Amino acid sequence: MANDDDSVAINARGMKCPWPALRAARAMREAHAILIEADDPIAGAELAALSAQHGWDFAAIGQDRYRLSHRVSGSEAHEI
């Protein structure tokens, strides 16, 4: 799992769903991981569902803050 320094920051505060999830999906096309701030009450559930659908890791890391990242396969996990 990449650390927070490797993550792209996304500010989706003030946006109603589905916009935070759409922003996250677009950012994940090019980033290994994102940190997204979204204050819509259903954003966490939407981002968790998006992550599950795409096979990404998802974590709530504080109030209105979430981390999404691409899963590392076994071979990638052992490369140095």
TIFIFI-345405 format. One line per 8 residues: number of its first residue (from 1); for each residue x, y, z of N, C-alpha, C, O. Coordinates in steps of 0.05 Angstrom, whole numbers, plus 5000, padded with zeros to 4 digits. Layout:
BEGIN
NUM> X/Y/Z/X/Y/Z/X/Y/Z/X/Y/Z; ... $
This chain:
BEGIN
1> 5017/4976/5000/5000/5000/5000/5018/5025/5000/5036/5027/5016; 5012/5043/4983/5027/5068/4981/5022/5085/5005/5000/5083/5017; 5041/5101/5013/5036/5119/5035/5022/5145/5025/5019/5148/5001; 5014/5161/5044/4999/5185/5036/5014/5204/5018/5002/5219/5003; 5041/5203/5019/5057/5221/5002/5054/5214/4972/5058/5230/4955; 5046/5189/4966/5042/5180/4939/5014/5185/4928/5008/5179/4905; 4997/5195/4945/4968/5198/4938/4963/5225/4926/4975/5245/4933; 4944/5225/4907/4934/5250/4895/4911/5260/4912/4894/5245/4920 $
9> 4912/5286/4919/4891/5298/4936/4868/5308/4919/4872/5322/4899; 4844/5302/4927/4820/5310/4914/4802/5324/4934/4796/5313/4955; 4794/5349/4928/4776/5363/4946/4748/5363/4933/4743/5376/4913; 4730/5347/4945/4702/5346/4936/4683/5357/4957/4659/5350/4957; 4693/5374/4975/4675/5386/4995/4655/5404/4981/4661/5418/4962; 4630/5402/4991/4608/5418/4980/4595/5405/4956/4574/5415/4947; 4606/5383/4946/4594/5369/4923/4575/5347/4933/4582/5333/4952; 4552/5345/4921/4533/5324/4927/4539/5300/4910/4548/5302/4887 $
17> 4534/5276/4921/4537/5252/4906/4518/5252/4882/4495/5260/4884; 4528/5243/4859/4550/5225/4855/4577/5239/4848/4596/5226/4841; 4579/5266/4850/4603/5280/4842/4628/5271/4856/4648/5268/4842; 4629/5267/4882/4654/5257/4894/4663/5231/4882/4687/5227/4878; 4644/5212/4878/4651/5186/4866/4661/5189/4838/4680/5175/4829; 4649/5207/4823/4658/5211/4795/4686/5223/4794/4702/5216/4778; 4691/5242/4812/4718/5254/4814/4738/5233/4822/4760/5232/4810; 4731/5215/4841/4749/5194/4849/4755/5175/4826/4778/5168/4822 $
25> 4734/5167/4812/4738/5148/4790/4756/5160/4769/4773/5146/4758; 4753/5185/4762/4769/5198/4742/4799/5199/4752/4817/5193/4736; 4803/5206/4777/4830/5209/4787/4844/5181/4788/4868/5180/4784; 4829/5160/4794/4841/5134/4796/4849/5122/4769/4863/5102/4769; 4841/5135/4748/4850/5126/4721/4880/5129/4718/4893/5113/4705; 4891/5150/4731/4920/5156/4728/4936/5154/4753/4960/5153/4752; 4923/5153/4776/4937/5153/4802/4936/5125/4814/4918/5109/4810; 4957/5119/4829/4957/5093/4844/4939/5096/4869/4926/5076/4877 $
33> 4937/5120/4880/4921/5124/4904/4912/5152/4905/4925/5170/4895; 4889/5157/4918/4879/5184/4922/4870/5187/4951/4862/5168/4964; 4872/5212/4960/4860/5220/4985/4838/5239/4977/4843/5259/4964; 4813/5233/4985/4791/5250/4977/4777/5261/5002/4771/5246/5020; 4771/5287/5002/4755/5299/5023/4727/5304/5011/4725/5318/4991; 4707/5293/5023/4680/5295/5014/4661/5296/5038/4661/5278/5054; 4645/5318/5039/4628/5321/5063/4598/5314/5058/4582/5318/5076; 4591/5304/5035/4564/5295/5031/4560/5270/5050/4578/5253/5050 $
41> 4538/5269/5064/4534/5247/5084/4536/5219/5071/4542/5200/5085; 4530/5216/5046/4531/5189/5034/4556/5184/5018/4559/5163/5005; 4575/5203/5018/4599/5200/5002/4615/5175/5010/4625/5161/4993; 4617/5170/5036/4633/5147/5045/4622/5121/5034/4637/5104/5024; 4596/5118/5035/4583/5094/5024/4586/5092/4994/4591/5070/4983; 4584/5114/4980/4587/5115/4951/4616/5108/4943/4621/5093/4924; 4635/5119/4958/4664/5113/4952/4671/5085/4958/4687/5072/4944; 4660/5074/4980/4664/5046/4987/4653/5027/4965/4666/5008/4957 $
49> 4629/5034/4955/4617/5017/4934/4633/5019/4908/4637/4999/4894; 4642/5043/4901/4659/5047/4877/4684/5030/4880/4693/5017/4861; 4697/5031/4903/4721/5016/4908/4716/4986/4905/4732/4972/4892; 4695/4976/4916/4688/4948/4914/4683/4939/4886/4692/4918/4877; 4670/4956/4871/4663/4950/4843/4689/4948/4826/4690/4931/4808; 4709/4964/4832/4734/4964/4816/4756/4947/4828/4777/4945/4817; 4751/4936/4852/4772/4920/4865/4794/4937/4878/4817/4928/4880; 4787/4961/4886/4807/4979/4899/4805/4976/4929/4784/4967/4939 $
57> 4826/4984/4943/4825/4985/4972/4812/5012/4979/4816/5032/4966; 4797/5011/5001/4783/5035/5011/4787/5037/5041/4786/5017/5055; 4791/5062/5050/4794/5066/5079/4783/5094/5086/4788/5113/5072; 4767/5095/5107/4759/5121/5118/4781/5129/5137/4788/5114/5155; 4793/5152/5133/4817/5159/5148/4813/5184/5166/4832/5196/5175; 4788/5191/5171/4782/5213/5187/4754/5224/5179/4742/5213/5160; 4745/5244/5193/4719/5255/5185/4721/5267/5157/4736/5285/5152; 4704/5257/5140/4701/5266/5112/4727/5262/5096/4730/5276/5075 $
65> 4744/5244/5104/4769/5238/5089/4770/5208/5083/4765/5192/5100; 4777/5202/5058/4777/5174/5049/4802/5170/5032/4812/5188/5019; 4811/5145/5032/4834/5137/5015/4826/5114/4998/4815/5094/5007; 4831/5116/4972/4826/5095/4953/4853/5089/4940/4868/5107/4934; 4858/5063/4936/4883/5055/4923/4879/5029/4907/4862/5013/4914; 4896/5027/4887/4896/5002/4871/4908/4980/4888/4928/4985/4902; 4897/4957/4887/4909/4934/4903/4935/4926/4890/4938/4927/4865; 4953/4918/4907/4979/4909/4897/4978/4878/4895/4970/4865/4914 $
73> 4985/4868/4871/4984/4839/4867/5008/4826/4881/5027/4840/4889; 5007/4801/4884/5029/4786/4898/5056/4791/4886/5075/4795/4902; 5059/4791/4860/5085/4795/4847/5095/4824/4852/5119/4828/4856; 5077/4843/4850/5085/4871/4855/5092/4876/4883/5110/4893/4889; 5080/4862/4902/5085/4866/4930/5113/4858/4938/5125/4868/4957; 5125/4839/4923/5152/4829/4930/5174/4843/4915/5198/4838/4921; 5168/4859/4895/5189/4873/4880/5201/4895/4897/5187/4908/4912; 5227/4898/4894/5241/4920/4909/5254/4938/4889/5267/4958/4897 $
